[in-house]
Amino acid sequence: MLRSRLMNWCFRASALAACIAVIFGGFFAWRGHTERVAEWRQLSELRARAERGEAAAQDKLGNRYHHGKGVPKDLGEALRWYRKSAEQGYAKAQFNLGQMYHHGEGVPKDYAETLSWLRKSAEQRDMRAETALGYMYFYGEGVPQDDAQALSWYRNAAEQGYPVAQQALGWMYSNGRGVPKEYTEAAAWYQKAADQGDAVSQATLGYMYAYGLGVERDSIGSLRWYRMAAAQGEPSSIQFLKSFRPTTRTRYLRLGLAVPSFIMGILCLSALEFFLPGRKLQTWRQPFIALLGATFLAIASLDLYACFHVIRYLPFHNTFHLVTRVLIAVAVLILVTVLLPAKKRTPQVSPGSTEHS
């Protein structure tokens, strides 16, 4: 009887899930078709404008072929459209064309062509072209290595607010390349880039605040910048934050919470015995007891992780606490709705007639 009810419930749940899957599948298919139609119309309009000779449209069409967005990736087509736009003096296309020659994409690598197109773009104050020229002078690619020229080009782009150039300029001041070493100036440029979300600058600021380089030493400020960088996946910041260990009191507290949760989890998982050969499901509560055991083990795992890491410094601390609360809520729900009502009631003896001899 019990098995028949369970099978009936499972069938109804499967049918409901299938209906939901069909509805959502149809919705996402319709949405995807609508997006493809809109993308095709946008691409057709862009191509028409490019063929009419609009430099900005030619550059955008080159970008699409370069990155394979809405069209098959084709470096030859990207180069052709970039060149059409660049020859009209469009600064963004001149930079893109210079980068293709720099990296040898669709054409042989050619530093002379790279410099020619980057200079034309930089003369129109394109920040990316100025930064790229600074990079080439800094490393001596196609030109004699020249820190003064690198500093000049980086500064031109940094003063326009380009974070990559601001980061590079900060590095030159902090390491004394092309200028006397000056941590205060370096911190100022790193700050400008970090405020725009540059992860490397944020991590570097974290280091500078930790050791008081160019700024007043501030442990809390250091951790704040490290956390901002780690939230963007910056590897050195993540590694730095993971190196923090909780206090002894916190470790023992977390361990004290993990041990009973682990024991309870193992005990509850014994309800899975109905999976063993020759065993049957004794009561409908057994799967819920097993789920409770898995929940306890998950809580124990999170507590053990917290024994070795200061969670509030990690980029996923909010998610960690949310998962912990959800697991505790699931455990309480199972206890209240399944296990507590399952307590055996004391048998009641019904009054009966006494037999007289």
N, C-alpha and C positions, 0 to 999 in steps of 0.2 A: 504493500500500500504506500509506504513511504517512498520507495524507489519510483513508483508510478507517478507520484506527485512531483518528485524532483525532476523526472524526465519531462513532464508536462510543463513545468516552470521553465526549464532550460529551452524547450521548443519555442515557447512564447517569447522568451527573451531574445532568442536567435532571430525570430521573425521580426521583432521590433528593431533589432540592430540592423538587419538587412534593409528594412524600409528607410531607416535613418541614413544608412550608407548610400542608398540610391538617391535620396533627396539631396544630400550634400554633394554627391558625385555630379549630379545634374547641374547643381548651382555652380560648382567650380568649373565644369566644362563650359557652361554658358559664359561665365566671367572670362575664362581664358580666350574663348572665341572673340568676345567683344574687345579685349585688349589687343589681340592680333590684328583685328580689322582696323582699330585706331592706329596701331603701329604702322600698318601698311599704308594707310592714308597719309600719315605724317612723313613716311619715307618718300612717297611719291611726290608730295609737295616739296620736300627738301631737294629731291633730285631735279625737279623742274626749275627751281630757283637757281640751283648750281649750274645747270645747263644754260640758263640765261646770263651767266657770268657774275652772279653775286659772290663776292669773295668770302663773306662769312658763311654762306651756305656751302660753298666748296670746301672750306675748312671742316665744317661739321660733317659733311659727307665723307671726307677723308678720315675723320675720327671713327666713323661707323665701320668703314672697311678695315681700319687699323686694328680695332678691338673686336670686330665681328659682331657688332650690335645691330640686330635686325637684318643683317646681310652676312653671307659667308665671309670669313676673314680673308682678305686679299691685300697683301702689302703692296703689290704693284699698283692696284687701283688707288690705294691710300696715297701712295707717292704721287700718282698722277694728279689727284685732286688737290693735294697739299701744294704741289708746284704751281698749279693754275692760280690758286689763291695767293701764294707767296709772291709770285711775279707781279701781282697787282699791289704789292706792298702791305698785305695784311699781316700784322705782327704775330698773331697767334699761329698762323700757318707757317711763317718763317721759322718760328721756334720749333714747331712740330717737324718740319722738313730737316732742320739742323739736327734734331734728335735722331731721326732715322739714319742720317749719314754718320752720326756719332756711334750708334749701336750696330750699324751695318744691317738694317732691316729693309729688305727689298732692294738694297744697293750695297756694293762693297763699302766697307768702312773707309771714310775719307775725312780726315781732320781738317783739311783745307776747306772743303765744302761746309763742314760743320761750323767752323769759325766764321765763314762768310755769311751764312744765313743767321747765325746767332747774333752777330754784330748788327746786322740790319734790323733784327727784332729788338735788340737791346737799345739801339738808337731811338726807338720809339717808346722806350721805358717799359718794355715788357719785363715784369719781375722775374718770371721763370728763365728768360734768356739771360738776364743779368746774373742770376744765381748760377746758371750753367757755365757762363764764362768764368765766374769766380772759381768754380770747381775745376775747370780746365787749367787755369793758371795756378791753382793751389797744388794740383798733382802733376803739372807739366805735361798735359796731354795735347800734343800738336803745337805747343808753344813752349818756350823756355819757362821753367818753373820760376814763379815770381809772386812772393807773398804780398808785396805791396799792391800789385794789380788785383790779386785775389781779394784782398781786403777792400779795395776800392769798389769792385763790382758787387761784393757781398753787401757793403754798406749802402750802395745805391738801391738794392732790392729791399734791404732790411728797413730802410727809412720809409719805404712805401708800405710797410706792414707785412711783408712776406715772411711767414714763420720759419721756413726752411733756411732762408738767408739769415734771419735773426739768430737761429740756433748755431749756424756756422760762424757768425761773427762773435757770438758768445764763446764758442770754442777757441777761436783765435786769441781772444783776450785772456781766457783762463789758462792758455798754454804758452802765451807769449810768442805767437807766430805773426811776424810782420808788425807787431806793436809790443811795447813793454807789457809784461804780465800784470794784469790789473783785475783782480777778482770782483771788485765793486762794479766795474763796467760790464764784466762778463755776466754777473748776476742780473744786471738790469736788462741785458738783451735776452737772456734765458727767460726772464720773467715775461717779457713781451711775447715771446713765442709760446710759453706755457699757458698764458692767458687765452691764447687762441686754440688750445687743445693739443699742442705738439707734445707727444708722449716722451720723446727723448729729453726735451727741455724740462719737462716736469720731473723726470727721474733725476736729472742732473741737479735741479734745484733742491730736490730732496737730499741729495748728497751734500750740497753746499750748506744747507740749513743744519744738517747733522753735525758738521765740523766747523761751522762759523766762517766759511770762506766767502768774503765779500758781503756777508749779511750777518746780523746778530744770530748767535747760535740759538736754535729753537727746535727741540725734539718733537713737539707736537706739530709744528709747521712742516718739519721734515717728513713725518709720517703722512701728513695730509697730501703732500705732493707725490710721495711714493704710491699712495693709494690711488690717486687720480691717474697716474701712469699705468699702474697695474690693472686698473679697470679697462684700459685700452689694450691689454695684453703685452705690455712692455716686459720682456723677459727678465732683465736685471732687477726690476722693481718687484716682480712676483717672487723671485728667489730671495730677495732681501726681506720681504715681509714674512715669507715662510720660515726664515731663520729665527724669528722671535719665538720664545718659549714662554708659556704661562708661568705664573708664580707657583711655588710649591703647594700653597694652600689650594689654589685652583685645580692643580693637577690631581691632588688627593680627592677633592670634591667630585671632579668629573669621573675619576676612577671608581669612587664609591657609588656613583649613580649607574655606571656602566655594568658593574659586576652583577647586581640583582636583576637588571634588565636582561643580561645575557642568560642567567640561570632560568628566569621565567620564560624566555624565548625557547630555550631547549626543552623545557618541560611541556610547553604548549605545543611544540612541533611534534610531540609524540602522538598527537591526535591524527597525524597522517598515516597511522598504521593501516587504515582501510585500503591504502594503495598496495599493501603487501599481498603476495599470493595467498589465497584462501581466506583472506579477511574481508569483511563486509562493512558497509557504513552502518554504524550502530544507531546514530542519531543525526538529525540534520544540523546539529550544532558543531559537529566535528570540523567541517571546513572553516567555520568562523573561528574556532579555537586555534586552528593551524595558522589562519591569517593573523590572529593576535600574537602568536609566537613569532611570525616573520616581522611584525611591527616592533616587538620588543627587541629583536636582534638588530633591526635597523637603528633604533634609538641607542642601543649599546654601541654600535659602530660609530655613530656621530659623537657620542660622549668620549669614546676612545680617541677619535681624531682631535677633539678639543683638548685632550690631555697634552698634546704636543704642539698645538698652534694657538696663537692668540687670535681668535676668530674676528674680533672687531677691527683688526688691521688688514684683513684679507678683502679682496674686491668682491667676493661673493658672500659677505657676512649676512646681508639681508636675506638672501636665498637660504642660507644655512639655518637661520632662525625660523624662517617660514616653514621649511621642511620639517624641522623639529616639532613645531607647534601642530602641524597637520598630523604627524605620526602620533603624537600624544592624544589628539582629538579622536583619531581612529581607535586607539586602544581604549579610551574611556567609553566611546560609543558602543564598542563590542561588549565591554564589561557590563554596561548598564542595560543594554537591550537584549543581550543573549545569555550571559552567564548568570547574572543575579536572578532573573526569573526562573532559572533552571534548578534552583535549590529544591531539593526534595521536600515535599510536604509530609508532615507526620501523619501516618495512617489513622483514619477515624473509624472507630468500631461502631457499627450501626446497632441500635438496640434490637434485640430479638426476643421472641417469646421463650420463656423457660419451660423446659419439659418437666412434667410431673410424673413421677412414677406411680 
